[in-house]
Amino acid sequence: MAKISTGYTPDMGAKMRSMPEIHARYQQCCQKYKQFRNCSAEFREQKVMIYSELKTLGWVLGKSDRQVNQEANF
């Protein structure tokens, strides 16, 4: 009988990000979101993906939804 993979296994090599890495990624996503927001072309799918990552990283950093919105849009 074949073994069914359940997703993450310890030997996959993945590790959790440190808080400085998360903060740096959050800042990078904010900049990328601002660039897409200011473009005249339509990048709706990319904006949605970046914004969802922003919300997730903001949640990990303990930021409120309002604070994430302000930092992403200003």
C-alpha positions as a printed NumPy array, in Angstrom:
array([[  0.   ,   0.   ,   0.   ],
       [  1.367,   3.417,  -0.966],
       [  1.901,   6.086,   1.66 ],
       [ -0.275,   9.186,   1.151],
       [  1.417,  12.529,   1.689],
       [ -0.381,  14.759,   4.188],
       [  1.432,  17.952,   3.285],
       [  4.31 ,  19.232,   5.395],
       [  6.952,  16.813,   6.607],
       [  9.969,  17.766,   8.743],
       [ 12.435,  16.66 ,   6.067],
       [ 11.023,  19.125,   3.495],
       [ 13.538,  21.748,   4.591],
       [ 11.011,  24.531,   5.142],
       [ 11.484,  26.784,   8.136],
       [  9.48 ,  29.535,   9.731],
       [ 10.403,  33.124,   8.933],
       [ 11.858,  35.332,  11.634],
       [ 10.07 ,  38.536,  12.623],
       [ 12.626,  40.758,  10.811],
       [ 12.097,  38.667,   7.648],
       [  8.322,  39.009,   7.979],
       [  8.609,  42.768,   8.522],
       [ 10.904,  43.143,   5.497],
       [  8.503,  41.134,   3.33 ],
       [  5.6  ,  43.259,   4.596],
       [  7.411,  46.473,   3.602],
       [  8.285,  44.985,   0.214],
       [  4.629,  44.041,  -0.388],
       [  3.516,  47.564,   0.572],
       [  5.85 ,  49.052,  -2.038],
       [  4.775,  46.562,  -4.704],
       [  1.082,  47.201,  -3.955],
       [  1.615,  50.972,  -4.27 ],
       [  3.329,  50.479,  -7.636],
       [  0.448,  48.377,  -8.969],
       [ -2.115,  50.795,  -7.563],
       [ -0.517,  53.74 ,  -9.383],
       [ -0.273,  51.95 , -12.756],
       [ -2.685,  52.91 , -15.481],
       [ -2.932,  49.29 , -16.687],
       [ -5.319,  46.849, -15.038],
       [ -3.51 ,  44.429, -12.707],
       [ -6.482,  43.378, -10.587],
       [ -5.384,  39.785, -10.007],
       [ -1.858,  40.779,  -8.973],
       [ -3.19 ,  43.54 ,  -6.69 ],
       [ -5.539,  41.084,  -4.979],
       [ -2.745,  38.545,  -4.44 ],
       [ -0.363,  41.162,  -3.032],
       [ -3.069,  42.687,  -0.834],
       [ -3.995,  39.282,   0.609],
       [ -0.333,  38.644,   1.436],
       [ -0.172,  42.108,   3.043],
       [ -3.195,  41.304,   5.213],
       [ -1.685,  37.969,   6.27 ],
       [  1.728,  39.435,   7.075],
       [  0.068,  42.314,   8.915],
       [ -1.902,  39.811,  10.983],
       [  1.334,  37.964,  11.857],
       [  2.904,  41.292,  12.883],
       [ -0.123,  42.12 ,  15.069],
       [ -1.36 ,  45.014,  12.942],
       [ -5.046,  45.87 ,  12.707],
       [ -6.875,  45.793,   9.357],
       [ -7.165,  49.571,   9.491],
       [ -3.426,  50.01 ,  10.002],
       [ -2.632,  47.637,   7.109],
       [ -5.027,  49.586,   4.856],
       [ -3.426,  52.901,   5.804],
       [  0.121,  51.664,   5.242],
       [ -0.784,  50.061,   1.906],
       [ -2.657,  53.063,   0.524],
       [ -0.532,  56.005,   1.709]])
